[in-house]
Amino acid sequence: MDSLPAEVGSTVEITDVLLIASNGDVKVGRPVLEGARVIAEVVEQGRGPKIIVFKYKSKTRYRRRRGHRQGYTRLVVRQILTAEGTSEAEEKPKRRRPSKAKAEKKPTRRTRSSKPKAEAEATPANAQEAETKPAPRARARKPTAKSETKKPKRAGTKTESG
């Protein structure tokens, strides 16, 4: 919820209730439910993550960088009051982090085996697999020395002696 002017530990009453659902019974207000209230306790006043607002216009050297952090109030609902009666909020069970011993291990990534080509061709069991699978492509290599890529001089160009 957005920031409310309340101290941590105090109770807050919210009167703008839009919808109440309990045991499959849904009540929708138009725009709000009459006589419905929510009593909540303030747990924390804080600020959200930083959002960067960056304005940019091309070709004009216009750049503006600005940050924003939205304030919030964290609430815990204690009671929901309706025109018919009250309903207590249920306590949620606390989340348990799985222990490292019980957590399932991810399967390890298999790597390609690096067998020399002579051993791979010598084994008769792999002979049929080698016939069905295409041979791996050889990578093209770039020439390393500039002398190999030297272009021949064009005929008909002027030189200093001419």
C-alpha positions as CSV (number, residue, x, y, z in Angstrom):
1,M,0.0,0.0,0.0
2,D,1.2,3.6,-0.6
3,S,2.6,5.4,2.4
4,L,0.1,6.1,5.2
5,P,0.6,8.6,8.0
6,A,0.7,6.0,10.8
7,E,3.4,4.7,13.2
8,V,4.7,1.2,13.2
9,G,2.7,-1.0,15.6
10,S,-0.5,1.2,15.4
11,T,-3.8,0.0,14.0
12,V,-5.4,1.4,10.8
13,E,-9.1,1.2,9.8
14,I,-9.8,1.1,6.0
15,T,-13.4,2.0,5.0
16,D,-13.1,1.9,1.2
17,V,-13.7,-1.9,0.7
18,L,-14.4,-2.9,-2.9
19,L,-14.9,-6.7,-2.6
20,I,-15.2,-9.3,0.1
21,A,-15.0,-13.1,-0.6
22,S,-15.4,-15.8,2.0
23,N,-16.4,-19.5,1.7
24,G,-17.3,-19.1,-2.0
25,D,-19.6,-16.1,-1.3
26,V,-18.4,-13.0,-3.2
27,K,-19.8,-9.5,-2.5
28,V,-18.9,-6.7,-4.9
29,G,-19.5,-3.1,-4.0
30,R,-20.7,-0.4,-6.5
31,P,-18.3,1.4,-6.0
32,V,-17.7,0.4,-2.3
33,L,-19.4,-2.0,0.1
34,E,-21.6,-0.2,2.7
35,G,-20.7,-0.9,6.3
36,A,-17.6,-2.9,5.5
37,R,-14.3,-2.1,7.2
38,V,-10.9,-3.7,7.4
39,I,-8.8,-3.3,10.6
40,A,-5.0,-3.7,9.9
41,E,-1.8,-3.3,11.9
42,V,1.1,-1.3,10.5
43,V,4.2,-3.6,10.3
44,E,6.7,-1.5,8.4
45,Q,7.2,1.9,6.8
46,G,9.7,1.6,3.9
47,R,10.8,2.6,0.4
48,G,10.6,0.4,-2.7
49,P,13.4,-0.3,-5.1
50,K,15.0,2.5,-7.1
51,I,13.5,3.2,-10.5
52,I,15.6,5.1,-13.0
53,V,13.8,7.7,-15.1
54,F,15.9,8.5,-18.2
55,K,14.8,11.1,-20.7
56,Y,16.6,11.2,-24.0
57,K,16.2,13.2,-27.2
58,S,18.3,12.2,-30.2
59,K,20.5,14.6,-32.1
60,T,20.2,17.4,-29.5
61,R,22.5,16.2,-26.7
62,Y,19.6,16.1,-24.3
63,R,19.9,13.5,-21.5
64,R,18.3,13.6,-18.0
65,R,18.8,10.8,-15.5
66,R,16.7,10.8,-12.3
67,G,15.9,8.2,-9.7
68,H,12.7,7.5,-7.8
69,R,11.9,5.4,-4.8
70,Q,8.2,4.9,-3.9
71,G,7.3,5.0,-0.2
72,Y,5.0,2.2,1.2
73,T,3.4,1.0,4.3
74,R,3.2,-2.7,5.0
75,L,0.0,-3.8,6.7
76,V,-1.2,-7.1,8.3
77,V,-4.9,-7.6,8.2
78,R,-6.3,-8.4,11.6
79,Q,-10.1,-8.2,11.1
80,I,-12.6,-7.9,8.3
81,L,-15.9,-6.3,9.5
82,T,-19.0,-6.5,7.3
83,A,-22.6,-5.3,7.9
84,E,-23.6,-8.9,8.8
85,G,-20.7,-9.7,11.2
86,T,-17.0,-10.1,11.6
87,S,-14.4,-12.5,10.3
88,E,-11.0,-13.0,11.8
89,A,-8.0,-13.1,9.5
90,E,-6.3,-16.5,9.4
91,E,-2.7,-16.7,10.4
92,K,-0.6,-17.7,7.4
93,P,2.1,-20.4,8.1
94,K,5.6,-19.0,7.9
95,R,7.6,-20.0,4.9
96,R,10.3,-22.6,5.4
97,R,13.4,-22.5,3.4
98,P,14.4,-26.0,2.2
99,S,17.5,-27.2,3.9
100,K,20.5,-27.9,1.7
101,A,20.6,-31.6,2.6
102,K,17.0,-32.2,1.6
103,A,17.0,-30.0,-1.5
104,E,17.2,-31.9,-4.7
105,K,20.4,-31.5,-6.5
106,K,20.3,-30.3,-10.1
107,P,21.7,-32.7,-12.6
108,T,25.2,-32.0,-13.6
109,R,25.8,-30.8,-17.1
110,R,27.3,-33.4,-19.3
111,T,30.3,-32.3,-21.3
112,R,31.5,-33.8,-24.6
113,S,34.2,-36.4,-24.3
114,S,37.4,-35.5,-26.0
115,K,38.6,-38.7,-27.6
116,P,41.4,-38.7,-30.2
117,K,40.2,-39.4,-33.7
118,A,42.4,-42.5,-34.0
119,E,40.7,-44.2,-31.0
120,A,37.3,-43.2,-32.2
121,E,37.9,-44.8,-35.7
122,A,39.5,-48.0,-34.2
123,T,36.5,-49.1,-32.1
124,P,34.1,-51.3,-34.1
125,A,31.1,-50.5,-31.9
126,N,31.2,-46.9,-33.0
127,A,31.6,-47.8,-36.6
128,Q,27.9,-48.0,-37.3
129,E,27.2,-44.7,-35.4
130,A,29.9,-43.0,-37.3
131,E,28.2,-43.9,-40.6
132,T,24.8,-42.6,-39.6
133,K,26.1,-39.3,-38.1
134,P,27.6,-36.7,-40.4
135,A,31.2,-35.7,-39.8
136,P,31.7,-32.4,-37.8
137,R,32.5,-29.4,-39.9
138,A,36.0,-28.0,-39.9
139,R,36.1,-24.4,-38.9
140,A,37.5,-21.9,-41.4
141,R,40.6,-20.2,-40.3
142,K,41.6,-16.6,-41.0
143,P,45.1,-16.0,-42.5
144,T,47.5,-14.9,-39.8
145,A,50.3,-13.2,-41.8
146,K,49.6,-10.1,-44.0
147,S,52.0,-11.3,-46.7
148,E,49.6,-14.1,-47.6
149,T,46.8,-11.6,-48.3
150,K,48.8,-9.2,-50.2
151,K,46.9,-7.8,-53.2
152,P,48.7,-7.6,-56.6
153,K,49.4,-4.2,-58.0
154,R,47.0,-3.0,-60.6
155,A,48.4,-2.4,-64.1
156,G,48.3,1.1,-65.5
157,T,48.9,2.9,-62.2
158,K,51.3,5.8,-62.2
159,T,54.6,5.4,-60.4
160,E,57.3,7.9,-59.5
161,S,59.6,6.9,-62.3
162,G,56.9,7.5,-65.0
